[in-house]
């Protein structure tokens, strides 16, 4: 086996392993983001697998061999689905990409042999342009996310950009004879793209922790207020910080009312939300039973819950993180999202660290308020009006 063959085999193996891993993740926890990532990798994984079976294992695929290029041309379309988790993709862009996919399929299936070279060039041009837009939109949409998500999507975008370059070079090679090092560029480019896809979609845990450390420090500084700050101010700042960290449309606190054994949504400057008790049989109350962070992205259930809590928002996913310390159950931080997060574990991990820190600040603020009230009583001073939060 030559060095070039080894590089190609290494790249194919990495793509197949990454595809299998993402399919396993989706099977383990079925949500929209994991489904979109698994389908994105499936377009490459199936194509690589069929090519490996035909070239390495000498298996005659027959008509099935057409499935490999037909799946690969779907890659830009599924990249747009990832983009849609960060920002809305205009309908005319969807229309252009879908038209490009259908045109590529038609050329793959119907082009006569004498025009096959022209069809190959056209397919590569359509593929490169579609994926180039999707890559630019993905990186641009993720730039306002917290750094772990931003860096991982940036690496995925860099891998996709390499695939765009390879497709353009191969298309040019059909038109211009004698382009040097095409085979070498393809082998090295495929391996580099596979590595970048791997780092973007399944980075090593040590690398993800290193990326997250700076974020944690930044958001903890943002969540830390001044001495003597009230619980209301702490919670308002937490909502603002969490909404920014997760890229949400809105954020609110559902305070736990022990007396009535229920969650009550408390607004923190969010005009699109409706406060008050949450239904005991609703989505949020069912998740609250487990007292752990959650992602809810079942569109039907989330829309039903949002009709009560956020009728003015077009949200299809919720993030929830409990606010609990050993001495007190404060409630639940809820973030309203237009689409489910692409990397939900990263968002929940960061939000959990921030809420744990904030819950300690809340205990400290509540203790200070209690001490000030007792001092005021001893001095015979008039007590300030207590908020419902303080009475719970």
Residue pairs with C-beta under 8 A, 6 or more apart in sequence:
1 9
4 183
4 184
4 187
7 187
7 188
7 190
7 191
8 187
8 190
8 191
9 56
10 191
10 194
11 187
11 190
11 191
11 193
11 194
12 48
12 51
12 52
12 190
12 194
14 191
14 194
14 195
14 197
14 198
15 41
15 44
15 45
15 48
15 194
15 197
16 45
16 48
16 49
16 52
18 41
18 45
18 194
18 197
18 198
18 201
18 202
19 38
19 41
19 42
19 44
19 45
19 46
20 45
21 202
22 34
22 37
22 38
22 41
22 201
22 202
23 38
23 41
23 42
25 34
25 37
25 38
26 34
26 35
26 37
26 38
31 295
31 297
31 340
31 344
32 297
32 317
32 339
32 340
33 85
33 297
33 340
33 341
33 342
33 343
33 344
36 78
36 81
36 82
36 85
36 342
37 82
37 201
37 342
39 78
39 81
40 75
40 78
40 79
40 81
40 82
41 197
41 201
42 71
43 71
43 72
43 74
43 75
43 78
44 72
44 75
44 197
46 67
46 68
46 71
47 68
47 69
47 71
47 72
50 61
50 64
50 65
50 67
50 68
51 68
53 59
53 61
54 60
54 61
54 65
66 108
66 109
69 108
69 123
70 104
70 105
70 108
72 127
73 100
73 101
73 104
73 105
73 108
73 123
73 126
73 127
74 101
75 127
75 131
75 163
76 97
76 100
76 101
76 127
76 130
76 131
76 133
76 134
77 97
77 98
77 101
77 130
79 131
79 134
79 135
79 138
79 160
80 89
80 93
80 94
80 97
80 134
80 137
82 134
82 138
82 153
82 342
83 89
83 134
83 137
83 138
83 141
84 339
85 141
85 339
85 340
85 341
85 342
86 138
86 141
86 142
86 145
86 153
86 247
86 339
86 342
87 137
87 140
87 141
88 338
89 137
93 133
96 130
97 130
97 133
97 134
100 126
100 127
100 129
100 130
101 130
103 122
103 126
104 122
104 123
104 126
104 127
107 119
107 122
107 123
108 119
108 123
111 118
111 119
117 174
120 171
120 174
121 171
121 174
121 175
124 167
124 168
124 170
124 171
124 174
125 168
125 171
127 167
128 164
128 167
128 168
128 171
131 160
131 163
131 164
131 167
132 161
132 164
134 160
135 157
135 160
135 161
135 164
136 157
138 153
138 156
138 157
138 160
139 153
139 154
139 157
142 149
142 150
142 153
142 154
142 342
143 150
144 150
144 247
145 153
145 247
146 215
146 219
146 245
146 246
146 346
146 347
146 350
147 211
147 212
147 214
147 215
148 208
148 211
148 212
148 215
148 343
148 346
148 350
149 341
149 342
149 343
149 346
149 347
151 211
152 199
152 200
152 201
152 203
152 211
152 343
152 346
153 200
153 342
154 200
155 196
155 197
155 199
155 200
155 203
156 196
156 197
156 200
156 201
157 200
158 196
158 200
159 192
159 193
159 194
159 195
159 196
159 197
159 200
160 193
162 189
162 192
162 193
162 196
163 189
163 193
165 189
166 185
166 186
166 189
166 190
166 193
169 179
169 182
169 185
169 186
170 182
170 186
172 179
173 179
173 182
199 207
203 211
208 346
212 346
212 349
212 350
215 245
215 350
216 350
216 353
216 354
219 241
219 245
219 350
219 353
219 354
220 353
220 354
220 357
222 237
222 241
223 237
223 238
223 241
223 354
223 357
223 358
223 361
224 357
224 361
225 233
225 234
225 237
225 361
228 368
229 361
229 365
230 365
230 369
231 362
231 365
231 366
231 369
231 387
231 389
231 390
232 387
232 389
234 358
234 361
234 362
234 365
235 253
235 266
235 268
235 358
235 362
235 389
236 268
236 269
238 253
238 333
238 354
238 355
238 358
239 251
239 252
239 253
239 268
239 269
239 270
239 333
240 251
240 268
241 354
242 248
242 251
242 321
242 333
242 335
242 351
242 354
242 355
243 249
243 250
243 251
243 335
245 347
245 350
245 351
245 354
246 319
246 335
246 337
246 341
246 347
246 351
247 337
247 341
248 319
248 335
248 336
248 337
249 272
249 310
249 313
249 314
249 315
249 336
249 337
249 338
250 270
250 272
250 273
250 310
250 313
250 335
250 336
251 268
251 270
251 333
251 334
251 335
251 336
252 265
252 266
252 267
252 268
252 270
252 273
252 275
252 309
252 333
252 334
252 336
253 265
253 266
253 268
253 323
253 330
253 331
253 332
253 333
253 334
254 263
254 264
254 265
254 266
254 278
254 284
254 288
254 331
254 332
254 334
255 263
255 264
255 265
255 266
255 330
255 331
255 388
255 389
255 392
256 262
256 263
256 329
256 330
256 331
256 332
256 392
257 263
257 264
257 277
257 392
258 329
258 392
259 392
260 277
262 277
262 278
262 280
262 285
263 277
263 278
263 284
263 285
263 288
263 331
263 332
264 275
264 276
264 277
264 278
264 388
265 273
265 274
265 275
265 276
265 277
265 278
265 309
265 334
266 275
266 331
266 388
266 389
267 273
267 275
271 312
272 310
272 311
272 312
272 313
273 309
273 310
273 312
273 313
273 336
274 308
274 309
274 310
274 311
278 284
278 285
278 308
278 309
279 285
279 308
282 304
282 305
282 308
283 296
283 301
283 302
283 304
283 305
283 318
284 305
284 309
284 318
284 320
284 332
284 334
287 294
287 296
287 320
288 320
288 322
288 332
291 322
291 324
292 322
293 319
293 320
293 321
293 322
293 348
293 351
293 352
294 318
294 319
294 320
294 348
295 317
295 318
295 319
295 320
295 340
295 341
295 344
295 347
295 348
296 302
296 305
296 317
296 318
296 320
297 316
297 317
297 318
297 340
299 316
302 315
302 316
302 317
302 318
303 315
303 316
305 318
306 313
306 315
306 318
306 336
309 334
309 336
310 336
313 336
314 338
315 336
315 337
315 338
316 337
316 338
316 339
316 340
317 337
317 338
317 339
317 340
317 341
318 334
318 335
318 336
318 337
319 334
319 335
319 337
319 341
319 344
319 347
319 348
319 351
320 332
320 333
320 334
320 335
321 332
321 333
321 348
321 351
321 352
321 355
322 329
322 331
322 332
322 333
322 355
323 329
323 330
323 331
323 332
323 333
323 355
323 358
323 359
323 362
324 330
324 359
325 359
325 360
325 362
325 363
327 363
328 362
328 363
328 366
330 359
330 362
333 351
333 355
335 351
341 347
366 390
369 390
373 383
376 382
376 383
377 383
